[in-house]
């Protein structure tokens, strides 16, 4: 099985192929993801802080999710 370098690093850090490490997702984030769901958004959307969503941090334990000032989104 061949891995790209980032895939290998994520695997070594305990993430699955979808970018999830359930042991690292906080309880509030897990509840939000399960109960509300995470809407999709463009990385160019402007957050209420004035910055585009794409420069906000990934959610620990769910690398596919981005934490904006307005909540979680999937870019």
Backbone as numpy.savetxt, mean C-alpha at the origin, in Angstrom:
# Nx Ny Nz CAx CAy CAz Cx Cy Cz
12.74 -20.65 -10.43 11.89 -19.48 -10.43 12.79 -18.25 -10.43
12.55 -17.36 -11.35 13.39 -16.16 -11.39 12.64 -14.98 -10.77
13.35 -14.22 -9.99 12.79 -13.05 -9.32 13.52 -11.80 -9.79
12.79 -10.72 -9.92 13.46 -9.43 -10.06 14.01 -9.09 -8.68
14.95 -8.17 -8.60 15.58 -7.83 -7.32 14.54 -7.35 -6.30
13.61 -6.49 -6.71 12.61 -6.00 -5.76 11.71 -7.13 -5.29
11.36 -8.06 -6.18 10.53 -9.20 -5.78 11.26 -10.05 -4.76
12.56 -10.27 -4.98 13.35 -11.06 -4.05 13.43 -10.39 -2.68
13.65 -9.08 -2.67 13.73 -8.35 -1.41 12.40 -8.40 -0.67
11.30 -8.21 -1.39 9.98 -8.28 -0.76 9.75 -9.67 -0.19
10.12 -10.70 -0.93 9.95 -12.06 -0.44 10.77 -12.29 0.83
12.01 -11.81 0.84 12.86 -11.96 2.02 12.32 -11.21 3.23
11.58 -10.12 2.97 10.97 -9.34 4.05 9.62 -9.88 4.48
9.19 -10.99 3.87 7.96 -11.64 4.29 6.72 -11.26 3.51
6.88 -10.54 2.40 5.73 -10.15 1.58 5.42 -11.23 0.56
4.12 -11.41 0.28 3.74 -12.36 -0.76 3.82 -11.68 -2.13
3.44 -12.39 -3.18 3.57 -11.86 -4.54 2.63 -10.68 -4.81
1.63 -10.48 -3.95 0.70 -9.35 -4.11 1.12 -8.13 -3.29
2.23 -8.24 -2.57 2.70 -7.11 -1.77 2.08 -7.05 -0.38
1.64 -8.19 0.13 1.03 -8.26 1.45 1.92 -9.00 2.44
2.03 -8.45 3.63 2.65 -9.14 4.76 1.69 -8.92 5.91
0.79 -9.88 6.09 -0.31 -9.70 7.03 0.15 -9.50 8.47
1.35 -9.95 8.81 1.83 -9.75 10.17 2.25 -8.30 10.42
2.41 -7.50 9.35 2.81 -6.11 9.50 1.67 -5.10 9.36
0.53 -5.55 8.84 -0.59 -4.62 8.66 -1.21 -4.34 10.02
-1.34 -3.05 10.36 -1.91 -2.68 11.65 -3.39 -3.05 11.70
-3.91 -3.23 12.89 -5.33 -3.58 13.05 -6.25 -2.54 12.43
-6.01 -1.22 12.64 -6.90 -0.24 11.99 -6.85 -0.31 10.47
-5.66 -0.52 9.89 -5.55 -0.65 8.44 -6.23 -1.92 7.95
-6.05 -3.00 8.67 -6.67 -4.28 8.29 -8.19 -4.14 8.31
-8.72 -3.51 9.35 -10.17 -3.32 9.45 -10.67 -2.43 8.32
-9.94 -1.36 8.01 -10.34 -0.47 6.92 -10.36 -1.21 5.59
-9.33 -1.99 5.33 -9.22 -2.73 4.07 -10.36 -3.74 3.96
-10.65 -4.46 5.05 -11.67 -5.50 5.01 -13.09 -4.94 5.01
-13.34 -3.89 5.78 -14.70 -3.38 5.94 -15.08 -2.33 4.89
-14.17 -1.44 4.57 -14.47 -0.34 3.66 -14.00 -0.65 2.25
-12.82 -1.22 2.15 -12.20 -1.43 0.85 -11.31 -0.24 0.51
-10.45 -0.43 -0.45 -9.50 0.63 -0.81 -9.82 1.08 -2.23
-10.24 2.34 -2.39 -10.57 2.81 -3.73 -9.32 3.00 -4.58
-9.49 2.88 -5.89 -8.39 3.14 -6.83 -8.37 4.63 -7.13
-7.17 5.13 -7.35 -7.01 6.55 -7.68 -5.75 6.72 -8.52
-5.71 7.79 -9.25 -4.52 8.13 -10.03 -3.46 8.71 -9.09
-2.23 8.45 -9.37 -1.14 9.04 -8.60 -1.04 10.54 -8.77
-1.70 11.07 -9.78 -1.67 12.51 -10.05 -2.76 13.28 -9.31
-3.67 12.58 -8.62 -4.71 13.26 -7.86 -4.04 14.09 -6.78
-4.53 15.30 -6.57 -3.96 16.17 -5.54 -4.64 15.91 -4.20
-3.84 15.62 -3.20 -4.31 15.37 -1.84 -4.69 16.70 -1.20
-5.38 16.63 -0.06 -5.75 17.87 0.62 -4.52 18.63 1.13
-3.36 17.96 1.20 -2.14 18.64 1.62 -1.49 19.41 0.46
-2.03 19.20 -0.76 -1.49 19.89 -1.93 -0.50 19.08 -2.75
-0.10 17.92 -2.26 0.85 17.06 -2.98 0.10 15.96 -3.72
0.68 15.47 -4.83 0.03 14.35 -5.53 0.09 13.08 -4.68
-0.91 12.22 -4.88 -0.97 10.96 -4.13 0.30 10.14 -4.28
0.94 10.19 -5.45 2.08 9.31 -5.73 3.27 9.53 -4.82
3.37 10.67 -4.15 4.52 10.89 -3.27 4.23 10.51 -1.82
3.04 10.04 -1.53 2.70 9.61 -0.18 3.26 8.20 0.05
3.43 7.80 1.31 4.07 6.51 1.60 3.16 5.31 1.39
3.80 4.18 1.11 3.08 2.90 1.03 2.66 2.51 2.44
1.63 1.70 2.52 1.14 1.21 3.81 2.00 0.02 4.23
2.52 0.06 5.43 3.34 -1.05 5.92 2.49 -2.32 5.94
2.99 -3.35 5.30 2.29 -4.62 5.25 1.39 -4.78 4.04
1.09 -3.68 3.35 0.27 -3.73 2.13 0.88 -2.75 1.13
1.93 -3.18 0.44 2.69 -2.28 -0.43 1.88 -1.75 -1.60
0.77 -2.34 -1.92 -0.09 -1.90 -3.01 -0.96 -0.71 -2.58
-1.05 -0.45 -1.29 -1.87 0.65 -0.77 -0.99 1.85 -0.45
-1.54 3.03 -0.64 -0.84 4.28 -0.35 -1.62 5.03 0.72
-0.90 5.55 1.72 -1.55 6.30 2.79 -1.50 7.79 2.45
-2.67 8.35 2.09 -2.75 9.78 1.83 -3.28 10.47 3.08
-3.33 11.76 3.08 -3.88 12.51 4.21 -5.39 12.28 4.33
-5.97 11.75 3.26 -7.43 11.52 3.21 -7.80 10.07 3.45
-6.84 9.18 3.61 -7.13 7.76 3.81 -6.28 6.90 2.90
-6.65 5.62 2.79 -5.90 4.67 1.97 -6.47 4.63 0.56
-5.58 4.55 -0.43 -5.97 4.38 -1.83 -5.02 3.39 -2.49
-5.47 2.83 -3.61 -4.63 1.97 -4.43 -4.34 2.72 -5.72
-3.07 3.00 -5.97 -2.71 3.75 -7.17 -2.63 2.84 -8.37
